[in-house]
């Protein structure tokens, strides 16, 4: 596991503190340190009339907070690339909130991208709506380009991304593979179908805040909020059953594409327990990236 360190460097006439590489005699000096005891730079710094520097390194184990977005943002390894999948109402949105809050990833929902196009009435939006109202998958050529462009934006490239609910078919997964877009981890939320139908039919949207409520499991806090809630046009029982039928026809092929990086999570338990399973997997993945990064540094692979 990677550790952080503080450098206390003393030299006459006054102490100096450095947070980056030392540059004695105007000659750059790079080194990695593994000792916890004080030492003196000997021949590495060269002999000169200048006083030698004494360096103390104070090691500390990283806290849980160290292993989330601030570390990822400043490190030189590739940021996390995560996909999360599951049937409609399997809890992807809730888990995405937990993940992005802790790990600082950019949340990208293909469904939101599509609905934005539908909302503004674009040509792609009109074509997408025709398919969504029938419970069918939107044609790949409409969605793939939108997803690709969003993943290539600066924030996603620098902070890592969490792709929510996409790909949903073998052709979509293949299109991403051809674009060399592949996750470090594919999270699959598994929930029984009867629970999914109940979750969808009772789901409501607050158009002011964008918050999702459920009439049974997560009712609004006030009458004012309750009065303005709306139901998505595709959240009826008839349409959700069509969506689930389409989902089941495609899901196994998608899972086969990512079988080497997939984790299956029981989504029919309290949301905090669902996240505990996901968090454990992401922590292990992040630690693996840190270990690889540290090994590369020790062998001179990163400068």
C-alpha positions in Angstrom: 0.0 0.0 0.0 1.3 3.4 -0.9 2.2 5.8 1.9 2.6 9.5 2.0 5.6 11.3 3.6 6.7 14.7 4.8 10.2 15.9 4.3 12.0 18.0 6.9 15.3 19.2 5.4 17.8 21.1 7.6 20.8 23.0 6.2 22.8 26.0 7.4 22.0 28.8 7.7 18.3 28.0 7.9 15.9 25.0 7.7 14.2 24.5 4.4 11.1 22.4 3.5 10.6 20.8 0.2 7.5 19.0 -1.1 9.0 18.0 -4.5 12.3 16.8 -5.8 15.6 18.3 -4.4 17.9 20.2 -6.7 21.3 20.5 -5.1 24.0 22.3 -7.1 21.4 23.1 -9.7 21.5 19.4 -10.7 18.1 17.7 -10.5 17.9 14.8 -8.1 15.1 12.3 -8.0 14.9 9.4 -5.5 12.4 7.1 -3.8 12.8 6.3 -0.1 11.9 3.2 1.8 13.7 3.8 5.1 11.9 5.2 8.1 15.0 6.4 9.8 16.9 9.6 9.2 19.8 9.4 6.8 22.2 11.7 5.0 22.5 12.1 1.3 26.1 11.0 0.6 27.6 10.5 -2.7 24.2 10.8 -4.4 24.3 14.6 -3.7 28.0 14.9 -4.5 30.7 16.5 -2.4 30.9 20.2 -2.5 31.6 23.1 -0.2 27.9 23.4 0.5 26.7 21.9 3.8 25.1 18.4 3.4 21.4 18.1 3.9 19.8 16.0 6.6 16.4 14.5 5.7 13.8 13.0 8.0 10.9 11.1 6.5 7.8 10.6 8.5 5.6 7.8 7.2 2.0 7.4 7.9 -0.6 4.9 6.8 -3.2 6.4 4.5 -6.7 6.9 5.9 -9.9 5.9 4.1 -10.2 9.5 2.9 -6.8 9.3 1.3 -7.9 6.5 -0.9 -10.7 8.4 -2.6 -10.8 11.2 -5.2 -8.0 13.5 -4.0 -5.5 10.7 -4.4 -6.9 9.6 -7.7 -6.9 13.1 -9.1 -3.2 13.7 -8.2 -1.9 10.3 -9.2 -0.3 9.4 -12.5 -2.1 6.1 -13.0 -5.2 5.9 -15.1 -8.3 7.0 -13.1 -11.1 4.5 -12.3 -13.4 3.5 -15.1 -16.5 1.9 -13.8 -19.8 0.6 -15.4 -22.9 -0.2 -13.4 -25.7 -2.2 -14.8 -29.1 -3.6 -13.7 -32.7 -3.8 -14.7 -34.9 -0.7 -14.5 -35.3 0.3 -10.8 -32.6 -2.0 -9.6 -31.1 0.9 -7.6 -28.4 2.1 -10.0 -29.1 5.8 -9.4 -28.8 5.5 -5.6 -25.6 3.5 -5.8 -24.2 6.0 -8.3 -24.8 8.8 -5.8 -22.8 6.9 -3.1 -20.0 6.0 -5.5 -19.5 9.5 -6.9 -19.7 11.1 -3.5 -16.8 8.9 -2.1 -14.7 8.3 -5.2 -15.2 11.6 -7.1 -16.0 9.9 -10.4 -18.0 11.7 -13.2 -21.4 10.1 -13.3 -22.6 9.6 -16.9 -26.1 8.1 -17.4 -27.0 7.2 -21.0 -30.6 7.5 -20.0 -30.2 11.1 -18.9 -28.3 11.9 -22.1 -31.2 10.5 -24.1 -33.9 12.2 -22.0 -32.1 15.5 -22.5 -32.4 15.0 -26.2 -36.0 14.1 -25.9 -36.7 17.2 -23.7 -35.2 19.6 -26.2 -37.0 17.9 -29.1 -33.9 17.3 -31.2 -34.1 14.9 -34.2 -32.2 12.2 -32.2 -34.6 12.9 -29.3 -37.7 12.4 -31.4 -36.3 9.1 -32.8 -35.3 8.0 -29.3 -38.7 8.7 -27.9 -40.5 6.6 -30.5 -38.5 3.6 -29.3 -38.6 4.4 -25.6 -42.4 4.6 -25.6 -42.6 1.1 -27.1 -40.2 -0.2 -24.4 -37.5 -0.9 -27.1 -33.8 -0.1 -27.1 -32.8 3.1 -28.8 -30.8 2.4 -31.9 -27.0 2.2 -31.2 -26.1 5.0 -33.6 -28.1 7.5 -31.6 -26.5 6.6 -28.2 -23.0 5.5 -28.9 -21.8 8.8 -30.2 -23.3 10.7 -27.2 -21.7 8.4 -24.7 -18.3 8.5 -26.5 -18.3 12.3 -26.6 -19.2 12.5 -22.9 -16.5 10.1 -21.9 -13.9 12.0 -23.8 -14.6 15.3 -22.0 -11.9 16.6 -19.7 -13.5 16.0 -16.4 -14.2 12.3 -17.2 -10.7 11.8 -18.5 -9.0 13.3 -15.5 -11.2 12.2 -12.6 -12.5 8.9 -14.0 -16.0 7.9 -14.9 -19.0 5.9 -13.8 -21.1 4.9 -16.8 -24.7 4.2 -15.6 -27.0 1.8 -17.4 -24.9 1.4 -20.5 -24.2 -0.7 -22.6 -27.6 -2.6 -22.6 -27.0 -4.9 -25.6 -24.3 -6.9 -27.2 -24.1 -4.5 -30.1 -23.6 -1.5 -27.8 -20.9 -3.4 -25.8 -19.2 -4.3 -29.0 -19.3 -0.8 -30.2 -17.6 0.4 -27.0 -15.0 -2.4 -27.3 -14.2 -1.3 -30.8 -13.7 2.3 -29.5 -11.3 0.8 -26.8 -13.7 1.9 -24.1 -13.6 -0.7 -21.4 -14.2 -0.6 -17.6 -11.9 -1.6 -14.8 -15.0 -3.0 -13.1 -18.5 -3.9 -14.2 -21.0 -3.8 -11.4 -24.2 -5.8 -11.9 -27.2 -5.2 -9.5 -29.4 -8.3 -9.2 -33.0 -7.8 -8.1 -36.1 -10.0 -8.5 -38.5 -8.9 -11.3 -41.6 -8.5 -9.0 -39.6 -6.1 -6.8 -38.5 -4.2 -9.9 -42.1 -3.7 -11.1 -43.2 -2.4 -7.7 -40.3 0.0 -7.5 -40.9 1.5 -11.0 -44.7 2.0 -10.7 -44.3 3.9 -7.4 -41.4 6.0 -8.6 -41.9 9.8 -8.9 -39.7 12.7 -10.0 -39.5 16.2 -8.4 -39.1 18.4 -11.5 -37.7 21.2 -9.4 -34.8 19.4 -7.7 -34.5 16.4 -10.0 -34.8 14.1 -6.9 -36.4 10.7 -7.2 -39.1 9.6 -4.7 -41.1 6.5 -4.2 -44.7 6.6 -3.0 -44.1 3.6 -0.7 -40.4 3.4 0.1 -39.3 7.0 -0.1 -42.3 9.4 0.1 -41.8 13.2 -0.2 -41.1 15.3 2.9 -44.0 17.7 2.5 -47.4 18.2 0.8 -45.8 20.9 -1.3 -43.3 18.5 -2.8 -45.9 15.8 -3.2 -48.1 18.1 -5.2 -45.5 18.8 -7.9 -44.2 15.2 -8.3 -44.5 13.7 -11.8 -44.3 10.2 -13.2 -42.0 9.5 -16.1 -43.9 8.5 -19.2 -42.2 5.1 -19.3 -42.7 4.3 -15.6 -46.1 2.6 -16.0 -46.6 -1.1 -15.3 -47.3 -1.9 -19.0 -44.1 -0.1 -20.2 -41.9 -1.4 -17.4 -42.8 -5.0 -18.3 -41.9 -4.3 -21.9 -38.6 -2.8 -20.8 -37.9 -5.8 -18.5 -38.6 -8.2 -21.4 -36.2 -6.3 -23.6 -33.7 -6.1 -20.8 -33.7 -9.9 -20.2 -33.3 -10.6 -23.9 -30.0 -8.7 -23.9 -28.4 -8.8 -20.5 -26.7 -12.2 -20.7 -24.8 -11.2 -23.8 -23.6 -8.0 -22.2 -22.5 -9.8 -19.0 -20.5 -12.3 -21.2 -18.5 -9.4 -22.7 -17.4 -8.2 -19.2 -17.2 -11.6 -17.4 -13.5 -11.0 -16.5 -14.2 -7.7 -14.7 -17.8 -8.3 -13.3 -19.0 -8.4 -9.8 -22.7 -9.4 -9.1 -24.3 -7.6 -6.2 -27.5 -8.5 -4.4 -29.6 -5.3 -5.0 -32.6 -6.5 -2.9 -31.2 -5.5 0.5 -30.9 -2.1 2.2 -29.1 0.4 0.0 -26.3 0.9 2.6 -25.5 -2.8 2.5 -25.6 -2.8 -1.3 -23.0 0.0 -1.3 -20.8 -1.8 1.3 -20.4 -4.6 -1.3 -19.5 -2.2 -4.0 -17.3 -0.1 -1.8 -15.2 -3.1 -0.9 -14.7 -4.0 -4.5 -13.7 -0.4 -5.5 -11.3 -0.2 -2.5 -9.5 -3.3 -3.6 -9.3 -2.0 -7.2 -7.9 1.3 -6.1 -5.4 -0.3 -3.8 -4.3 -2.5 -6.8 -3.8 0.6 -8.9 -1.8 2.2 -6.1 0.4 -0.9 -5.7 1.1 -1.0 -9.5 1.9 2.7 -9.4 4.3 2.3 -6.5 6.0 -0.6 -8.1 6.5 1.4 -11.3 7.9 4.3 -9.3 10.4 2.0 -7.5 11.6 0.5 -10.8 11.9 3.9 -12.5 8.8 3.5 -14.7 7.4 6.9 -13.7 9.4 10.1 -13.6 
